[in-house]
């Protein structure tokens, strides 16, 4: 079996869970789309989505980039990007991804189905050769094998079933492919893990990246970059699987207070000079102090965001450069702007948007 090499590095409980999950590694070499409703899966859909974003929200993109001094030649080393329905997240996708210039993009994704598969405390890779995307197959970069050869065996698992079930990486790739039909990717999902575990795995990944940069004579931002998949707060008291996430209530005043809380998290943790203490503070905002598996403030990227930023911060220091600085390109919610019309494209939305159920989106770039 292709993934037999990973079995010896698993904790007993996780090993048992995986062995009890029939055929947890897919025999198919091409990863198939999982969400044809919220995301484009055909070229003509993606062309139309981009045309409508430019027409309806293009001025927002231009204004956000201009106000922050972001030029066409700016190269993000790492960025935070939404992964919700295109109708909702709209302009934030191209606004943040337009300055991902590299031919290889390492995507740090959310593992929404980690509990179902009993996965935690490991980075999750896939063994697919390519991903089926709107403009044809997107190849998985040889960067993946370079990373796996340099990471400790105890740091990761290869789990195609979890990667196949996950939509958070899938959302971003069509926008990357729209700009560069030859883009190559590596997908890494980040399931439940404590900050301590996250910090150790981030160090392992940063060291692996440093060695690859030195051996291959690469430049971060030019030859490869990282994109963190994340949706911000999941707010409300309805349609959240029986959970009540309406900390401030579900009227207009509660909505305003929740958005203020979002900007507090972004301002205190994610923009400006990046450092480990501010990244740790993000975790303190978003997960319970006594149980890191439980939300305190329900950001979808409560693991992907701090892991990705810890990796970037450590890599910057290993390479001898100064700390990275983050720029907020935009924040909005599923309530505060007109939807991009997609129904006639055989697309739609996968959830409602109202005061009892809404989502926040942040787009942040680092250089």
Secondary structure as GFF3:
##gff-version 3
##sequence-region A 1 367
A	DSSP	three_ten_helix	4	9	.	.	.	ID=ss1
A	DSSP	alpha_helix	12	19	.	.	.	ID=ss2
A	DSSP	beta_strand	30	31	.	.	.	ID=ss3
A	DSSP	alpha_helix	43	67	.	.	.	ID=ss4
A	DSSP	beta_strand	78	81	.	.	.	ID=ss5
A	DSSP	alpha_helix	86	89	.	.	.	ID=ss6
A	DSSP	alpha_helix	91	97	.	.	.	ID=ss7
A	DSSP	beta_strand	104	110	.	.	.	ID=ss8
A	DSSP	alpha_helix	114	117	.	.	.	ID=ss9
A	DSSP	beta_strand	123	125	.	.	.	ID=ss10
A	DSSP	beta_strand	130	133	.	.	.	ID=ss11
A	DSSP	beta_strand	136	139	.	.	.	ID=ss12
A	DSSP	alpha_helix	143	150	.	.	.	ID=ss13
A	DSSP	three_ten_helix	153	155	.	.	.	ID=ss14
A	DSSP	beta_strand	156	158	.	.	.	ID=ss15
A	DSSP	alpha_helix	160	165	.	.	.	ID=ss16
A	DSSP	alpha_helix	170	179	.	.	.	ID=ss17
A	DSSP	beta_strand	184	190	.	.	.	ID=ss18
A	DSSP	alpha_helix	195	216	.	.	.	ID=ss19
A	DSSP	beta_strand	224	229	.	.	.	ID=ss20
A	DSSP	beta_strand	234	235	.	.	.	ID=ss21
A	DSSP	alpha_helix	252	265	.	.	.	ID=ss22
A	DSSP	pi_helix	266	270	.	.	.	ID=ss23
A	DSSP	beta_strand	272	273	.	.	.	ID=ss24
A	DSSP	alpha_helix	276	286	.	.	.	ID=ss25
A	DSSP	alpha_helix	304	318	.	.	.	ID=ss26
A	DSSP	beta_strand	325	333	.	.	.	ID=ss27
A	DSSP	three_ten_helix	343	345	.	.	.	ID=ss28
A	DSSP	beta_strand	358	366	.	.	.	ID=ss29
###
